């Protein structure tokens, strides 16, 4: 950004999963440790507690960031170089209610954030608010780079790409966190990080976020896919059902491609619903645990408060797992390092057997002067048939979010590969609408005047 001090704004800074690790990455980076960071959250207590905690991190690790916090995004946005979207509407509440409601209709999902009927209604809740925020960004800091971290990230990214003039990218930390460990496990190498994998291997890896596939792997011009397959086979045999490796191996055997984030990708496919002729042979998705998430959130927030009160150190409060991927991304751009990241961008022919105007996930290199996201190539036979139904569902959900048309929302639920009855689709949509009415955009008030 020239000689001007970088200004980063995080909208949704009360996200304990995201904000702390990003700020940790910034204050430890020689590239990012200076400049201005503005934390924005609509919850005054969370906003202040996170602001104080990040200031302590800055001091502890020798950062020189000017850290401020506010509940008013319009106060924060002017002059921003980067705006990170990390907010959610009652995230774990709707994960719980959404997975429970789906289960009543014999649809089993893990968290329902990007797949399953509940993902349709997450899109309906999130898209209108994201576009309202985007309008403020366009007015107050139109040259800012927008980094979307809100799920489903590819759909939110699509809304930003089609309905704003902002420069935006959509990200998910799943591959960044998991790929190194999984490659280490299946290839039998020394421990690798995401960057290690990207530097050492040439890959064909792409698809939809949480529905991404690897079908070619080379190192120094030599094929490594067979070695990878053999490692996965051994892991699947050792771990058995219902392990992720077991489900991954089943998909790799049939489709000649590895599901790179199976823990979420399994939600997209009917094979893992336990409805086969002999369910004991199959991996079956397991719903996430609300009590465990609440315990984790309370433990983290108690740690933040204890640190702010001087009872424990920053290091003691940062023992849990989360991600610093966006800090690494900003460092790559600002430092012109051209590191590789998985990113969701308009397809534009990168995967020619998927629609050109949807967001696909691929690997790109990010520097100050250039962003290079090369073509991936066509998905292997069969994978487009698994992927396109999810694209169609997400397109319908996005249309419903923009128009407030309940009939379109029903069609989106009915297109879900996990929904086996049209009557169920209609009832599911009505039940979700009733359950989430308090957090739906005012455009849906028309539905309640004359519910179908």
C-alpha positions as CSV (number, residue, x, y, z in Angstrom):
1,X,0.0,0.0,0.0
2,X,2.9,2.3,-0.7
3,X,4.5,4.1,2.2
4,X,1.1,4.6,4.0
5,X,0.7,2.6,7.2
6,X,-1.5,-0.4,6.5
7,X,-5.0,-0.3,8.0
8,X,-6.9,-3.6,8.6
9,X,-10.5,-3.7,9.8
10,X,-12.0,-7.0,11.2
11,X,-15.8,-7.0,11.2
12,X,-16.9,-9.6,13.7
13,X,-13.8,-9.4,15.9
14,X,-15.6,-11.2,18.7
15,X,-14.9,-14.4,16.7
16,X,-12.7,-16.3,19.2
17,X,-11.9,-18.9,16.6
18,X,-10.5,-16.4,14.1
19,X,-9.4,-13.0,15.6
20,X,-6.9,-14.1,18.2
21,X,-4.8,-16.2,15.9
22,X,-4.9,-13.6,13.1
23,X,-3.7,-10.9,15.5
24,X,-1.0,-13.3,16.9
25,X,0.2,-13.8,13.3
26,X,0.2,-10.1,12.7
27,X,2.2,-9.1,15.7
28,X,4.8,-11.8,15.1
29,X,5.3,-10.8,11.5
30,X,8.0,-8.4,10.6
31,X,5.9,-7.3,7.6
32,X,2.6,-6.8,9.5
33,X,3.6,-5.8,13.0
34,X,3.2,-2.1,12.3
35,X,0.2,-0.2,11.0
36,X,-3.4,0.1,12.3
37,X,-5.8,-2.7,13.3
38,X,-9.4,-1.8,14.1
39,X,-11.6,-4.5,15.7
40,X,-15.4,-4.2,15.2
41,X,-18.1,-6.2,16.9
42,X,-21.7,-5.4,17.6
43,X,-21.4,-6.9,21.1
44,X,-19.9,-4.2,23.3
45,X,-18.5,-6.6,25.9
46,X,-16.9,-8.9,23.4
47,X,-15.6,-6.0,21.4
48,X,-13.8,-4.5,24.5
49,X,-12.5,-7.8,25.9
50,X,-11.0,-8.8,22.5
51,X,-9.6,-5.4,22.0
52,X,-7.8,-5.4,25.4
53,X,-6.6,-9.0,24.8
54,X,-5.2,-8.2,21.3
55,X,-3.5,-5.2,22.8
56,X,-1.8,-7.4,25.4
57,X,-0.7,-9.8,22.6
58,X,0.7,-6.8,20.7
59,X,2.7,-5.7,23.8
60,X,3.8,-9.3,24.7
61,X,5.2,-10.2,21.3
62,X,6.8,-6.8,20.5
63,X,4.2,-5.7,17.9
64,X,3.9,-2.0,17.0
65,X,0.3,-2.1,15.9
66,X,-2.0,0.7,16.7
67,X,-5.0,-1.4,17.9
68,X,-8.4,0.2,18.3
69,X,-11.9,-1.2,18.8
70,X,-15.5,0.0,18.2
71,X,-19.0,-1.3,17.8
72,X,-19.6,1.1,14.8
73,X,-18.3,-0.2,11.5
74,X,-18.9,3.1,9.8
75,X,-16.4,4.7,12.2
76,X,-13.9,2.0,11.5
77,X,-14.0,1.6,7.7
78,X,-12.7,5.0,6.3
79,X,-9.1,4.5,5.1
80,X,-9.1,0.7,5.4
81,X,-6.8,-1.2,3.1
82,X,-8.2,-4.6,4.1
83,X,-11.6,-5.4,5.5
84,X,-12.0,-8.9,6.9
85,X,-15.5,-10.3,7.2
86,X,-15.7,-12.7,10.1
87,X,-19.2,-12.1,11.6
88,X,-22.0,-14.6,12.0
89,X,-25.6,-14.5,13.3
90,X,-25.9,-16.7,16.4
91,X,-23.5,-19.2,14.8
92,X,-23.5,-22.2,17.1
93,X,-27.2,-21.7,18.1
94,X,-28.2,-22.2,14.5
95,X,-25.7,-25.1,14.0
96,X,-27.5,-26.9,16.8
97,X,-31.1,-26.1,15.8
98,X,-30.3,-26.7,12.1
99,X,-28.7,-30.1,12.5
100,X,-31.5,-31.2,14.9
101,X,-34.3,-30.1,12.6
102,X,-32.6,-31.8,9.6
103,X,-32.3,-35.0,11.7
104,X,-36.1,-35.0,12.3
105,X,-36.5,-35.4,8.5
106,X,-33.8,-38.2,8.4
107,X,-31.1,-35.9,7.0
108,X,-27.8,-36.2,8.8
109,X,-25.3,-33.3,8.6
110,X,-22.2,-32.5,10.7
111,X,-22.7,-28.8,11.2
112,X,-24.9,-27.7,8.3
113,X,-22.9,-24.5,7.5
114,X,-22.2,-25.3,3.9
115,X,-24.3,-28.3,3.0
116,X,-27.7,-29.7,3.9
117,X,-31.0,-27.9,4.3
118,X,-29.7,-25.7,7.1
119,X,-27.1,-24.3,4.8
120,X,-29.9,-22.8,2.6
121,X,-31.1,-20.8,5.6
122,X,-27.7,-19.8,6.6
123,X,-27.4,-18.2,3.1
124,X,-30.8,-16.6,3.6
125,X,-29.7,-15.1,6.9
126,X,-26.2,-14.0,5.9
127,X,-26.3,-12.7,2.4
128,X,-28.6,-9.6,3.0
129,X,-26.4,-8.5,6.0
130,X,-23.2,-9.0,4.0
131,X,-24.5,-6.9,1.2
132,X,-25.5,-4.1,3.6
133,X,-21.9,-4.2,5.0
134,X,-20.5,-4.2,1.5
135,X,-22.5,-1.1,0.6
136,X,-20.8,0.7,3.6
137,X,-17.4,-0.5,2.4
138,X,-18.1,0.7,-1.2
139,X,-19.1,4.1,0.2
140,X,-16.4,4.5,2.9
141,X,-13.3,2.6,1.6
142,X,-14.0,1.4,-2.0
143,X,-10.4,0.5,-2.7
144,X,-10.1,-1.9,0.2
145,X,-9.5,-5.6,-0.4
146,X,-12.3,-7.5,1.1
147,X,-11.4,-10.9,2.6
148,X,-14.5,-13.0,3.3
149,X,-14.4,-15.6,6.0
150,X,-18.1,-16.1,6.5
151,X,-19.7,-19.5,5.6
152,X,-20.7,-20.7,3.2
153,X,-17.7,-18.7,1.9
154,X,-18.1,-19.5,-1.8
155,X,-21.7,-18.4,-1.8
156,X,-21.0,-15.2,0.2
157,X,-18.1,-14.6,-2.2
158,X,-20.4,-15.1,-5.2
159,X,-22.8,-12.4,-3.8
160,X,-19.9,-10.0,-3.3
161,X,-18.5,-10.7,-6.8
162,X,-21.8,-10.3,-8.6
163,X,-23.5,-7.5,-6.6
164,X,-20.7,-5.2,-5.6
165,X,-17.7,-3.5,-7.4
166,X,-15.4,-4.4,-4.5
167,X,-12.2,-6.4,-5.0
168,X,-12.9,-9.4,-2.9
169,X,-11.6,-12.9,-2.2
170,X,-13.3,-15.7,-0.2
171,X,-11.3,-18.0,2.0
172,X,-11.6,-21.1,4.2
173,X,-8.9,-22.3,6.5
174,X,-9.8,-26.0,6.2
175,X,-7.2,-27.0,3.6
176,X,-4.6,-24.7,5.1
177,X,-4.9,-26.4,8.5
178,X,-5.4,-30.0,7.4
179,X,-3.5,-30.6,4.1
180,X,0.0,-30.7,5.6
181,X,-1.0,-33.3,8.2
182,X,-2.9,-35.5,5.8
183,X,-0.1,-35.5,3.2
184,X,2.3,-36.3,6.0
185,X,0.1,-39.2,7.1
186,X,-0.6,-40.7,3.7
187,X,2.8,-40.1,2.0
188,X,4.7,-41.1,5.1
189,X,7.0,-38.1,5.1
190,X,8.4,-35.9,7.8
191,X,5.8,-33.4,9.2
192,X,4.7,-30.9,6.6
193,X,2.8,-27.6,6.7
194,X,0.5,-26.3,4.0
195,X,3.3,-24.3,2.5
196,X,5.6,-27.3,2.5
197,X,3.1,-29.2,0.5
198,X,2.6,-26.4,-2.0
199,X,6.4,-25.9,-2.4
200,X,7.2,-29.6,-2.9
201,X,4.3,-30.9,-4.9
202,X,2.5,-30.1,-8.2
203,X,-1.2,-30.8,-7.7
204,X,-4.5,-30.7,-9.5
205,X,-6.7,-29.8,-6.6
206,X,-10.0,-28.0,-7.0
207,X,-13.8,-28.0,-6.6
208,X,-16.2,-26.2,-4.3
209,X,-15.3,-25.1,-0.8
210,X,-15.6,-28.1,1.5
211,X,-16.2,-30.2,-1.7
212,X,-12.6,-30.1,-3.1
213,X,-10.8,-32.9,-4.8
214,X,-7.2,-34.0,-5.5
215,X,-6.7,-36.1,-8.6
216,X,-3.1,-35.5,-9.7
217,X,0.1,-35.3,-7.5
218,X,3.6,-35.0,-8.7
219,X,7.0,-34.3,-7.2
220,X,10.0,-33.3,-9.4
221,X,8.0,-34.6,-12.4
222,X,7.4,-38.0,-10.8
223,X,3.9,-39.3,-10.0
224,X,3.1,-39.5,-6.3
225,X,-0.6,-40.3,-6.5
226,X,-0.1,-44.1,-6.3
227,X,2.0,-43.7,-3.2
228,X,-0.7,-41.4,-1.7
229,X,-3.4,-44.0,-2.5
230,X,-1.4,-46.8,-0.9
231,X,-0.9,-44.7,2.2
232,X,-4.6,-43.9,2.4
233,X,-5.5,-47.6,1.8
234,X,-3.4,-48.7,4.8
235,X,-4.8,-45.9,7.0
236,X,-8.4,-46.9,6.1
237,X,-7.7,-50.6,6.8
238,X,-6.1,-49.7,10.1
239,X,-8.8,-47.3,11.3
240,X,-11.8,-49.0,9.8
241,X,-15.4,-47.5,9.8
242,X,-16.5,-44.9,10.8
243,X,-13.1,-43.1,10.4
244,X,-12.6,-40.3,7.9
245,X,-9.8,-42.4,6.2
246,X,-12.4,-45.1,5.6
247,X,-14.8,-42.8,3.9
248,X,-12.0,-41.1,1.9
249,X,-10.8,-44.4,0.7
250,X,-14.2,-45.4,-0.5
251,X,-14.5,-42.2,-2.6
252,X,-10.9,-42.5,-3.9
253,X,-11.5,-46.1,-5.1
254,X,-14.7,-45.2,-7.0
255,X,-14.0,-41.7,-8.3
256,X,-10.1,-41.8,-8.7
257,X,-9.9,-38.6,-6.7
258,X,-9.3,-37.8,-3.0
259,X,-11.8,-35.6,-1.1
260,X,-9.4,-33.1,0.4
261,X,-11.6,-32.0,3.3
262,X,-13.8,-35.1,3.9
263,X,-14.9,-34.0,7.4
264,X,-17.1,-31.4,5.7
265,X,-17.3,-32.8,2.2
266,X,-19.2,-35.9,3.4
267,X,-22.1,-33.6,4.2
268,X,-22.6,-33.0,0.5
269,X,-23.0,-36.7,-0.5
270,X,-25.8,-39.1,0.2
271,X,-23.4,-42.0,0.5
272,X,-22.7,-41.2,4.2
273,X,-26.2,-41.1,5.5
274,X,-26.3,-44.7,6.7
275,X,-29.0,-45.6,4.2
276,X,-27.2,-48.3,2.2
277,X,-28.2,-52.0,2.1
278,X,-25.6,-52.8,4.8
279,X,-24.9,-49.5,6.7
280,X,-22.3,-51.1,8.9
281,X,-20.0,-51.1,5.8
282,X,-20.2,-47.3,5.3
283,X,-18.9,-44.3,7.0
284,X,-21.8,-42.3,8.5
285,X,-21.6,-38.6,9.3
286,X,-21.6,-37.7,13.0
287,X,-23.3,-34.5,14.1
288,X,-21.3,-31.9,15.9
289,X,-21.7,-31.3,19.6
290,X,-23.2,-28.1,20.9
291,X,-22.2,-28.8,24.5
292,X,-18.6,-29.3,23.5
293,X,-18.6,-26.0,21.5
294,X,-20.2,-24.1,24.4
295,X,-17.5,-25.5,26.8
296,X,-14.8,-24.5,24.4
297,X,-16.2,-21.0,23.9
298,X,-16.6,-20.4,27.6
299,X,-13.1,-21.7,28.3
300,X,-11.6,-19.4,25.7
301,X,-13.6,-16.4,26.8
302,X,-12.7,-17.1,30.5
303,X,-9.0,-17.2,29.4
304,X,-9.3,-13.9,27.6
305,X,-10.9,-12.3,30.7
306,X,-8.4,-13.8,33.0
307,X,-5.6,-12.5,30.9
308,X,-7.1,-9.0,30.7
309,X,-7.4,-9.1,34.5
310,X,-3.7,-10.1,34.9
311,X,-4.4,-13.6,36.2
312,X,-2.8,-15.5,33.4
313,X,-0.4,-14.6,30.5
314,X,-1.2,-14.2,26.9
315,X,0.7,-17.5,26.1
316,X,-1.4,-19.4,28.7
317,X,-4.6,-18.0,27.2
318,X,-3.6,-19.1,23.6
319,X,-3.2,-22.9,24.1
320,X,-6.3,-23.8,22.0
321,X,-6.4,-24.5,18.3
322,X,-7.5,-21.9,15.7
323,X,-6.0,-20.4,12.5
324,X,-3.6,-17.6,11.4
325,X,-4.2,-18.1,7.7
326,X,-5.4,-14.5,7.0
327,X,-2.3,-13.1,8.7
328,X,-0.1,-15.3,6.5
329,X,-2.1,-14.2,3.5
330,X,-1.7,-10.5,4.3
331,X,2.0,-11.0,5.0
332,X,2.3,-12.7,1.5
333,X,0.6,-9.7,-0.2
334,X,2.3,-6.9,1.8
335,X,5.7,-8.6,1.7
336,X,5.3,-9.6,-1.9
337,X,6.2,-13.2,-0.9
338,X,4.0,-15.0,-3.5
339,X,2.9,-17.7,-1.2
340,X,0.2,-20.2,-2.1
341,X,-3.3,-20.4,-0.6
342,X,-6.5,-22.1,-1.4
343,X,-8.9,-19.4,-2.5
344,X,-12.5,-19.2,-3.7
345,X,-12.8,-17.1,-6.9
346,X,-15.0,-17.0,-10.0
347,X,-14.3,-20.1,-12.0
348,X,-13.9,-18.3,-15.4
349,X,-12.9,-21.6,-17.0
350,X,-10.3,-22.8,-14.5
351,X,-12.4,-26.0,-14.0
352,X,-14.0,-26.2,-17.5
353,X,-16.7,-28.7,-16.6
354,X,-18.2,-26.5,-13.9
355,X,-20.2,-23.3,-14.6
356,X,-18.0,-20.3,-15.4
357,X,-19.7,-17.8,-13.1
358,X,-19.7,-19.7,-9.9
359,X,-16.9,-19.6,-7.3
360,X,-14.6,-22.5,-7.2
361,X,-11.8,-23.3,-4.8
362,X,-8.3,-23.5,-6.2
363,X,-4.7,-22.8,-5.3
364,X,-3.4,-19.3,-6.0
365,X,-0.2,-17.3,-5.3
366,X,-0.5,-13.9,-3.7
367,X,1.9,-11.1,-3.9
368,X,1.8,-7.3,-3.8
369,X,1.9,-6.9,-7.6
370,X,0.1,-10.0,-8.8
371,X,-2.4,-12.7,-7.8
372,X,-2.0,-15.8,-9.9
373,X,-4.8,-18.4,-9.8
374,X,-4.0,-20.8,-12.6
375,X,-6.4,-23.2,-14.4
376,X,-7.0,-26.5,-12.6
377,X,-8.3,-28.6,-15.4
378,X,-11.6,-30.6,-15.7
379,X,-12.8,-32.6,-12.8
380,X,-12.4,-36.3,-13.4
381,X,-15.4,-38.3,-14.7
382,X,-18.2,-38.5,-12.1
383,X,-17.1,-35.6,-9.9
384,X,-18.9,-32.9,-11.9
385,X,-22.0,-35.0,-11.5
386,X,-21.5,-34.9,-7.7
387,X,-20.6,-31.2,-7.7
388,X,-23.2,-29.5,-10.0
389,X,-26.3,-30.4,-7.9
390,X,-24.7,-28.6,-5.0
391,X,-24.0,-25.6,-7.2
392,X,-27.6,-25.5,-8.4
393,X,-28.8,-25.7,-4.8
394,X,-26.5,-22.8,-3.7
395,X,-27.6,-20.7,-6.7
396,X,-31.3,-21.2,-5.8
397,X,-30.5,-20.3,-2.1
398,X,-28.7,-17.2,-3.2
399,X,-31.6,-16.1,-5.4
400,X,-34.0,-16.7,-2.5
401,X,-31.8,-14.6,-0.3
402,X,-31.8,-11.7,-2.8
403,X,-35.6,-11.9,-3.6
404,X,-37.3,-13.1,-0.4
405,X,-39.1,-15.7,-2.6
406,X,-40.2,-18.6,-0.4
407,X,-41.0,-20.9,-3.4
408,X,-37.3,-20.5,-4.5
409,X,-36.2,-21.4,-1.0
410,X,-38.3,-24.6,-1.2
411,X,-36.7,-25.4,-4.5
412,X,-33.2,-25.0,-3.0
413,X,-34.1,-27.4,-0.1
414,X,-35.6,-29.8,-2.6
415,X,-32.4,-29.8,-4.7
416,X,-30.4,-31.0,-1.7
417,X,-29.1,-34.5,-2.5
418,X,-29.9,-35.5,1.1
419,X,-33.6,-34.7,0.9
420,X,-35.6,-37.7,-0.3
421,X,-39.1,-36.3,-0.4
422,X,-40.7,-33.2,-2.0
423,X,-43.2,-33.0,0.9
424,X,-40.3,-33.1,3.3
425,X,-38.6,-30.3,1.4
426,X,-41.7,-28.1,1.7
427,X,-42.1,-28.8,5.4
428,X,-38.4,-28.4,6.1
429,X,-38.4,-25.0,4.5
430,X,-41.5,-23.9,6.5
431,X,-40.0,-25.3,9.8
432,X,-36.7,-23.5,9.2
433,X,-38.5,-20.3,8.4
434,X,-40.4,-20.5,11.6
435,X,-37.4,-21.4,13.6
436,X,-35.2,-18.6,12.3
437,X,-37.8,-15.9,11.8
438,X,-36.3,-13.6,14.4
439,X,-33.0,-13.3,12.5
440,X,-34.3,-13.3,9.0
441,X,-34.1,-10.2,6.8
442,X,-37.2,-7.9,6.8
443,X,-37.8,-8.9,3.1
444,X,-39.2,-12.2,4.5
445,X,-42.0,-10.4,6.4
446,X,-44.0,-10.8,3.2
447,X,-43.9,-14.6,3.8
448,X,-45.5,-14.2,7.2
449,X,-48.4,-12.1,5.8
450,X,-49.4,-15.1,3.6
451,X,-47.4,-18.3,4.5
452,X,-47.7,-21.0,1.9
